């Protein structure tokens, strides 16, 4: 959960900075969607093992990156009237 939370916060900051640099919202959400789809396929194929703790922490962090992008883009739509 720590890896997910830290990655989510950092990617949220990165997404906000990227959007100020004129990166489109669709591009950010698209990158997050492709990354999340890749993670889901990996989790379907991967066979759990006790020695793969680092891999699952990395998967959690990558999922946090996707979450940070999506949350940033959704809350901007709700709370910014520009």
N, C-alpha and C positions, 0 to 999 in steps of 0.2 A: 504494500500500500504506500510505503514511503517512496519507492521508485515511481509509482504511478503519479502520486501527488506532485513530486518535484518536477517530473517531466511535463506534467500538465501545466504547471505554473510557468515554466520556462518556455514552453511552446506557445502558450497564450501571449506572453510578452513578445516573442518572435513574430507571431501572426499579426499582432497589432502594429509592430514596427514595419513589417512587410507591406501591410495594407497602406500605411502612410507613404510608402515608397511606390505606390501605384500598382501593386500586385492585385489582380482581381480577386474578388471573393470566390468566384467559381473555381479559380486555379487552386486556392488554398483548400477549399473543401474537396476538390478532386484529388489532390495529393493525399489528403487525410483518408479519403475513401479507398484509394488504391492501396495505401499502406495497411489499412485495417483489413481489407480483403486478403492481402498477402499474409497477414498475421493469422487470420481465421483458417486459411488453407494450411499454413504451417502447423497450427494446433490440431487440425484434422489428421495430418500425416504423422506428426511426431508421436513417438512412443514414450510415455513418461518413465523417467528413471531418477533415482535419488541423486545420481551424480550430475544431473542437468539443472541444478538449482540456479546457476548463473544464467542459463538460457531462459528460464521462466521469469527471472527478474528483468532480463532484457526485453522479453515479450511484454511484460507489464509496463515497462517504461515506454516502449513504442506505442502501446495502446494509450498511454497517458498523453503522448504527443498528439495522437489523433483527437483525443478528447479535448485537449487544449485548443486545437484549431477550430473544432466545431463549436465549442462553448463561446469562444471569442467572436466568431462570425454570427452566431445566433443572438447573443446579447447585444451586439452592435446594432443589429436590425431592430431590436425591441426598444433600446434606450437612446439611440442617437437619431435626432431629427434633422439631418442635414441633406 
